[in-house]
Amino acid sequence: MDRARFSIGLGLVAFAGSFGWVSPAAAQPASPRPHIVYILADDLGRKDVGFHGSDIRTPNIDRLAEGGARLEQFYSQSMCTPSRAALMTGRYPHRYGLQTVVIPSAGRYGLATDEWLLPQALKEAGYRTAIVGKWHLGHADRKYWPKQRGFDDQYGPILGEIDYFTHSAHGKTDWYRDNVLVEEEGYATRLLGEDAARLISGHDPKTPLFLYLAFTAPHAPYQAPNEYLEKYAHIADPSRRAYAAMITAMDDEIGRVVAALEKRGMRENTLVVFQSDNGGPRSAMFTGEIDMSKSTIPADNGPYRDGKGTLYEGGNRVVALANWPGHLKAGSVVDAPIHMVDMYPTLAGLAGASLARCKPLDGLDVWPTLAGGKASPRDEVVYSIEAFRAGIRKGDWKLVWLATLPSRVELFDLAKDPAEKTNLAGSNPQKVAELQQRVEALSREAVPALFLTEAFGVAKGVLFSSVSTPEEEAAVEKLP
């Protein structure tokens, strides 16, 4: 990592948390086992869909919500890499060092290869597995790439933040099919939708399918074809106009995928899950590598505080839904806490996939909550456990602990104050102490953040370059 990227990374850190583990158990599959299409949007604001009251047109997403279950307390991590890791492992990112920010373009690390990922478990259970879209769980070494982590088919960017028309970042194309670099023209969102539909059209319905469709939209840079920009000509702000256009373009591709399922005769036995990987950004610090400091930040998280990169609800309580005709009640609302880590055991249970090769999961099987209206088994949500900050929810009480100086402790009652406007820490010292003790316990289980470990290694290397005596060099060598 060069010095400039190291500085950017530390800037992010400057601005910048587990439920009890469960033992592996034999899963009882649904009958018949469903095809699974898991759709991830990138940096989508919670309010920026029609069924949450937005003026952005998302008719296909809205139909999925109307025909299935809206997940109104669905939690992710607050940034891209940690969220995707949580989904793939069923474990909180502090377990394996991916809890702090994202893997930068110069990063050499990735999701630990001793983690048994969701596509591996489903493939072992007889599923065909495919990723169409963004990975962002390691790119510098192919051992981290999706084809090496359980996916039969792969198409799209390995890193993630790309120009939507050139498919490049920092002058290099980041667009692959099955590990082979692909140079092709087209708008990224449309290419991903077309490829997902093509894969479905050629799939044998007798074989269960797991399709992970991870759009790069509507992550910055805010770019859309003219035909979509024209739909929002009435929006004066160019960033908001392009952002809205990107979401509608993504919605059209989701409609294309659903139509392909219907045409192939797979729709009635397909579970579709849609969510954002984190809340929409509300600060230019978290829009990505493009400079948005002098522009409007277009995402809208509705009533929830702040957004991407933070430990407030706007960063973690994301838009989400699940749809499976005949299995999930149309128009139902699940207003109970569910975390991304829960999707691993839930999907594995439906698929009849073994959990025997997993490390101890943080995720819980929430299918009875989604389909049967049962109370959520989740009483605790870990927002993040990091060296400089932590966030945890127990019941309706939420602690945000910012440990960097000047430190700050905040306590909220989410049942009464979901917008986190009133800090109750001063009047509830016992509850603060209880949650802080839980954070301390979790932090003792945590693996050091790989982002910081790599950044410190670079800093240590830079320091060596200015050492002139053996004594000074030996002193630096003793640094951890």
C-alpha positions in Angstrom: 0.0 0.0 0.0 1.6 3.4 -1.0 1.7 6.3 1.4 -1.1 8.2 -0.1 -3.5 5.2 0.3 -2.2 4.7 3.8 -3.1 8.3 4.6 -6.6 7.9 3.1 -7.1 4.8 5.1 -6.1 6.4 8.4 -8.5 9.3 7.5 -11.3 6.8 7.2 -10.3 5.3 10.5 -10.3 8.7 12.2 -13.9 9.1 11.2 -14.8 5.8 11.6 -19.7 -3.8 16.4 -22.2 -11.0 18.9 -24.8 -13.2 19.8 -23.7 -16.4 21.6 -22.2 -18.9 19.2 -24.3 -21.8 18.0 -23.0 -25.3 17.3 -23.2 -26.9 13.8 -26.3 -29.0 13.4 -27.8 -31.1 10.6 -30.2 -28.9 8.6 -33.7 -30.0 7.7 -34.3 -28.9 4.1 -37.5 -27.3 2.8 -39.5 -29.5 0.5 -38.9 -28.9 -2.3 -35.6 -27.1 -1.8 -35.8 -23.6 -3.2 -33.7 -21.9 -5.8 -32.1 -18.9 -4.0 -31.6 -15.5 -5.7 -29.8 -13.2 -3.3 -29.8 -9.6 -4.6 -27.5 -7.0 -3.0 -27.6 -3.3 -3.8 -24.5 -1.2 -3.0 -24.9 1.9 -0.8 -28.7 2.2 -1.3 -30.4 4.6 1.0 -33.1 3.0 3.2 -35.8 5.4 2.0 -34.8 5.3 -1.7 -37.3 2.6 -2.8 -40.9 3.1 -3.6 -42.3 1.0 -0.8 -40.6 3.2 1.7 -42.1 6.3 0.2 -39.5 7.5 -2.2 -40.2 9.4 -5.4 -37.5 7.2 -7.1 -39.3 4.6 -9.2 -38.7 1.0 -8.2 -41.8 -0.9 -9.4 -40.1 -4.3 -9.6 -38.6 -4.1 -6.1 -42.0 -2.8 -4.8 -43.8 -5.8 -6.3 -41.4 -8.2 -4.5 -42.1 -6.4 -1.3 -45.8 -6.4 -1.8 -45.8 -10.1 -2.7 -43.5 -11.1 0.2 -42.2 -9.9 3.5 -40.7 -6.5 4.3 -37.9 -6.8 6.8 -38.1 -3.6 8.7 -35.4 -4.3 11.3 -32.8 -5.9 9.0 -29.2 -5.1 10.0 -26.0 -5.2 8.0 -22.5 -4.0 8.9 -22.0 -0.3 8.1 -19.6 -0.8 5.1 -19.2 -3.0 2.1 -16.5 -5.5 2.9 -17.7 -6.3 6.4 -21.3 -6.8 5.3 -20.4 -9.1 2.4 -18.1 -11.1 4.7 -20.9 -11.4 7.3 -23.2 -12.8 4.6 -20.7 -15.2 3.3 -19.6 -16.6 6.7 -22.6 -16.2 9.0 -20.1 -14.7 11.4 -19.4 -11.2 12.6 -16.4 -9.6 10.8 -14.4 -9.1 14.0 -14.0 -12.9 14.1 -11.6 -12.8 11.2 -10.2 -9.2 10.9 -12.5 -7.6 8.4 -14.3 -5.3 10.8 -12.6 -2.0 9.9 -13.5 -0.1 6.7 -13.2 -1.9 3.3 -10.4 -3.7 1.5 -8.8 -0.8 -0.4 -7.6 -1.1 -3.9 -4.0 -1.4 -2.7 -4.9 -3.9 0.0 -3.2 -7.3 -0.1 -5.4 -9.2 2.4 -8.8 -10.9 2.0 -11.4 -13.0 3.7 -9.6 -15.8 5.6 -9.5 -19.0 3.5 -10.2 -21.2 6.5 -13.8 -19.8 6.6 -16.3 -22.2 5.1 -18.5 -19.9 3.0 -22.1 -20.0 2.2 -21.6 -21.0 -1.5 -19.3 -23.8 -0.4 -22.0 -25.2 1.9 -24.7 -24.9 -0.7 -22.5 -26.4 -3.4 -21.7 -29.3 -1.2 -25.5 -29.8 -0.8 -26.0 -30.1 -4.6 -26.6 -26.4 -5.6 -25.2 -24.8 -8.6 -23.6 -21.6 -7.3 -23.0 -18.4 -9.2 -21.9 -14.8 -8.4 -22.9 -12.1 -10.8 -21.5 -8.8 -9.6 -19.3 -7.3 -7.0 -17.1 -9.4 -4.7 -14.8 -7.1 -2.6 -13.6 -9.8 -0.2 -10.0 -10.0 -1.5 -8.5 -9.3 -4.9 -4.7 -9.2 -4.6 -4.3 -13.0 -4.5 -6.5 -15.4 -6.4 -7.0 -17.6 -3.4 -9.4 -15.0 -2.2 -11.4 -14.8 -5.5 -15.0 -16.2 -5.7 -14.2 -19.1 -8.1 -11.8 -20.3 -5.4 -14.4 -19.8 -2.6 -17.3 -22.1 -3.8 -18.8 -20.4 -6.8 -19.2 -22.4 -10.0 -19.7 -19.3 -12.1 -18.4 -15.8 -11.7 -18.9 -12.6 -13.7 -18.3 -8.9 -12.8 -15.8 -6.9 -10.7 -13.5 -8.6 -8.1 -12.8 -5.3 -6.2 -16.0 -3.3 -6.8 -15.8 0.5 -7.2 -15.6 0.9 -10.9 -16.6 3.4 -13.7 -20.0 2.1 -14.9 -19.1 2.4 -18.6 -15.4 1.5 -18.7 -15.5 -1.0 -15.9 -12.2 0.3 -14.7 -10.6 1.8 -11.5 -7.3 3.6 -11.4 -6.8 3.0 -15.1 -7.2 -0.8 -14.8 -10.2 -2.8 -15.9 -11.8 -4.8 -13.1 -14.2 -7.0 -15.0 -13.9 -10.8 -15.1 -15.6 -14.0 -16.1 -14.4 -17.1 -14.4 -11.1 -15.5 -13.4 -10.4 -14.2 -16.9 -10.2 -10.5 -17.6 -13.0 -9.4 -20.0 -12.9 -6.2 -22.1 -16.5 -5.4 -23.2 -18.7 -2.4 -23.7 -21.9 -1.6 -21.8 -23.4 -0.1 -18.7 -22.3 -2.3 -15.7 -25.8 -2.6 -14.1 -27.3 -3.7 -17.4 -24.6 -6.2 -18.1 -25.0 -7.8 -14.7 -28.8 -8.0 -15.1 -28.4 -9.5 -18.6 -25.9 -12.1 -17.4 -28.0 -13.1 -14.4 -31.0 -13.6 -16.7 -29.0 -15.5 -19.2 -27.7 -17.8 -16.5 -31.2 -18.5 -15.3 -32.5 -19.1 -18.9 -29.8 -21.8 -19.4 -30.2 -23.4 -16.0 -31.7 -26.9 -15.5 -34.6 -26.3 -12.9 -34.1 -29.8 -11.5 -30.8 -28.6 -10.0 -31.2 -26.1 -7.2 -29.6 -22.7 -7.9 -27.9 -20.2 -5.7 -27.4 -17.0 -7.6 -25.7 -14.1 -5.7 -26.5 -11.0 -7.7 -24.4 -8.2 -6.3 -25.0 -4.9 -8.1 -22.4 -2.1 -7.9 -25.3 0.4 -8.0 -26.0 2.9 -6.7 -22.5 3.3 -5.3 -20.5 6.3 -6.6 -19.5 7.3 -9.1 -23.0 8.5 -9.9 -23.4 7.5 -13.6 -26.4 6.4 -15.7 -27.3 6.1 -19.3 -29.1 9.2 -20.8 -32.4 7.3 -21.1 -32.5 6.9 -17.3 -31.2 10.4 -16.6 -34.0 11.8 -18.8 -36.6 10.1 -16.5 -35.4 12.4 -13.7 -34.9 15.6 -15.6 -37.0 17.3 -13.0 -34.4 16.8 -10.3 -32.1 19.8 -10.4 -29.2 18.4 -8.4 -27.0 16.3 -10.8 -25.8 13.9 -8.1 -29.4 13.1 -6.9 -30.6 12.9 -10.5 -27.9 10.3 -11.5 -28.4 8.4 -8.2 -32.1 8.1 -8.8 -31.5 7.0 -12.4 -29.1 4.4 -11.2 -31.6 2.9 -8.8 -34.3 2.7 -11.5 -31.8 1.1 -13.9 -31.1 -1.5 -11.2 -34.8 -2.0 -10.6 -35.3 -2.7 -14.3 -32.6 -5.4 -14.2 -34.2 -7.0 -11.2 -37.4 -7.1 -13.2 -35.5 -8.8 -16.0 -34.2 -11.5 -13.6 -37.7 -12.1 -12.2 -39.1 -12.4 -15.7 -36.3 -15.0 -16.5 -37.3 -17.0 -13.5 -40.9 -17.0 -14.6 -40.1 -17.9 -18.2 -37.9 -20.8 -17.0 -40.7 -22.1 -14.7 -38.6 -21.5 -11.6 -40.3 -18.5 -10.0 -42.8 -20.4 -7.8 -39.9 -22.2 -6.2 -37.4 -19.4 -5.8 -36.7 -17.5 -2.7 -35.7 -13.9 -3.6 -33.9 -11.8 -1.0 -33.1 -8.2 -1.7 -31.2 -5.8 0.6 -28.6 -3.1 0.6 -25.1 -3.9 1.9 -25.2 -0.9 4.2 -27.1 2.4 4.7 -26.7 5.1 2.1 -23.7 7.4 2.7 -24.4 10.8 4.3 -20.8 12.0 4.4 -18.3 12.4 1.5 -15.8 10.4 3.6 -17.8 7.3 2.8 -18.9 7.7 -0.8 -15.7 5.9 -2.0 -12.6 7.1 -3.8 -14.4 9.7 -5.9 -14.3 13.1 -4.3 -17.8 14.2 -3.3 -16.8 16.8 -0.8 -18.2 19.7 -2.9 -21.3 17.8 -4.1 -24.6 16.8 -2.6 -24.6 13.4 -1.0 -27.8 12.0 -2.6 -28.8 8.9 -0.4 -31.7 9.2 2.0 -32.0 6.9 5.0 -35.4 8.3 6.0 -35.8 8.8 9.8 -32.6 7.1 10.8 -29.6 8.9 12.0 -26.5 9.3 9.7 -25.4 6.6 7.3 -22.8 4.4 5.8 -19.6 4.0 7.9 -21.2 5.0 11.2 -22.7 2.9 14.0 -26.0 4.7 13.9 -29.2 3.1 12.5 -28.8 4.9 9.2 -25.6 3.0 8.6 -26.8 -0.4 9.6 -30.7 -0.7 9.5 -31.1 -1.3 5.7 -33.9 -1.7 3.2 -34.6 -5.5 2.9 -37.3 -7.9 1.8 -37.8 -11.6 1.1 -40.2 -13.2 -1.4 -41.1 -16.8 -2.0 -44.6 -17.4 -3.4 -46.7 -19.6 -1.2 -44.1 -19.7 1.6 -43.9 -16.1 2.7 -47.1 -14.2 3.3 -47.8 -11.5 0.7 -47.7 -8.0 2.3 -46.3 -9.2 5.6 -44.1 -7.0 7.7 -41.4 -8.5 9.9 -40.6 -5.9 12.5 -38.1 -7.8 14.5 -34.3 -7.7 14.6 -32.5 -9.8 12.0 -28.9 -9.6 11.1 -27.1 -10.4 7.8 -25.2 -13.2 9.6 -28.6 -15.0 10.1 -29.0 -15.6 6.4 -26.3 -18.2 6.3 -28.0 -20.7 8.7 -31.4 -19.8 7.4 -30.6 -20.5 3.8 -28.5 -23.6 4.7 -31.5 -24.9 6.6 -33.8 -24.5 3.6 -31.2 -26.1 1.4 -30.4 -29.0 3.7 -26.8 -27.9 3.7 -24.6 -29.2 6.5 -23.0 -26.7 8.9 -20.4 -29.2 10.1 -17.5 -27.5 8.3 -18.4 -24.0 9.5 -16.7 -22.3 12.3 -19.1 -21.4 15.2 -21.8 -19.2 13.7 -23.1 -15.9 15.0 -26.1 -16.3 12.8 -29.4 -17.8 13.8 -32.0 -19.6 11.7 -34.8 -17.0 11.4 -37.0 -18.8 8.9 -39.7 -19.3 11.6 -39.7 -15.5 12.0 -39.8 -14.8 8.3 -42.4 -17.4 7.4 -44.3 -18.1 10.6 -44.5 -14.8 12.4 -42.5 -16.1 15.3 -40.5 -13.8 17.5 -37.0 -13.3 16.4 -34.5 -15.5 18.2 -32.1 -12.6 18.1 -31.8 -10.5 21.2 -28.4 -9.0 20.4 -27.1 -7.1 17.4 -23.4 -6.4 17.1 -22.8 -3.3 14.9 -19.0 -3.5 15.2 -16.2 -4.3 17.5 -13.1 -2.3 16.6 -10.1 -1.0 18.4 -11.4 2.6 18.4 -15.2 2.1 18.5 -18.0 -0.3 19.1 -21.8 -0.6 18.8 -24.1 -3.2 20.3 -27.8 -3.6 20.8 -29.3 -5.8 23.5 -33.1 -5.9 23.4 -34.1 -2.3 22.7 -31.1 -0.8 24.3 -28.2 0.3 22.1 -24.7 1.4 23.0 -22.5 3.5 20.8 -19.0 3.7 22.2 -16.5 5.9 20.4 -13.1 5.3 22.1 -10.9 7.7 20.2 -10.2 10.9 22.1 -12.3 12.8 22.9 -14.2 9.6 23.7 -18.0 9.5 23.8 -20.6 7.0 25.1 -24.2 7.1 23.9 -27.1 5.0 24.9 -30.5 4.9 23.1 -33.8 3.2 23.6 -34.7 2.2 20.1 -38.2 1.3 21.0 -39.0 4.9 21.9 -36.3 6.6 19.9 -35.3 4.8 16.7 -33.9 8.0 15.3 -31.4 8.1 18.1 -32.0 11.7 19.1 -31.7 11.4 22.9 -28.6 10.1 24.6 -29.7 8.3 27.8 -26.2 7.3 29.0 -26.1 9.8 31.8 -29.4 8.6 33.4 -28.7 4.9 32.9 -25.1 4.2 34.1 -25.9 0.6 35.0 -27.1 -0.2 31.5 -24.1 1.5 30.0 -21.8 -0.6 32.2 -23.6 -3.8 31.3 -23.2 -3.2 27.6 -19.6 -2.0 27.9 -18.8 -5.2 29.7 -20.3 -7.2 26.8 -18.2 -5.1 24.3 -15.1 -5.8 26.3 -15.8 -9.5 26.3 -16.3 -9.5 22.5 -13.2 -7.4 21.9 -11.1 -10.1 23.7 -12.4 -12.6 21.1 -11.7 -10.3 18.2 -8.9 -10.8 15.6 -7.0 -7.5 15.0 -8.3 -5.6 12.0 -6.4 -6.6 8.9 -6.8 -3.1 7.5 -4.9 -1.6 10.5 -2.4 -4.5 10.6 -1.5 -4.0 7.0 -1.4 -0.2 7.3 0.8 -0.5 10.4 3.2 -2.8 8.5 3.5 -0.1 5.8 4.1 2.5 8.4 6.7 0.3 10.1 8.4 -0.1 6.7 8.5 3.6 6.1 10.0 4.1 9.5 12.7 1.6 8.7 13.7 3.6 5.7 14.8 6.5 7.9 16.6 4.4 10.6 20.3 4.9 10.5 21.8 3.0 13.4 21.6 -0.7 14.4 20.3 0.3 17.8 17.4 2.3 16.3 16.7 -0.5 13.8 16.6 -3.0 16.6 14.2 -0.8 18.6 11.8 -0.6 15.6 12.0 -4.3 15.1 10.6 -4.9 18.5 7.4 -3.1 17.6 4.4 -5.5 17.5 
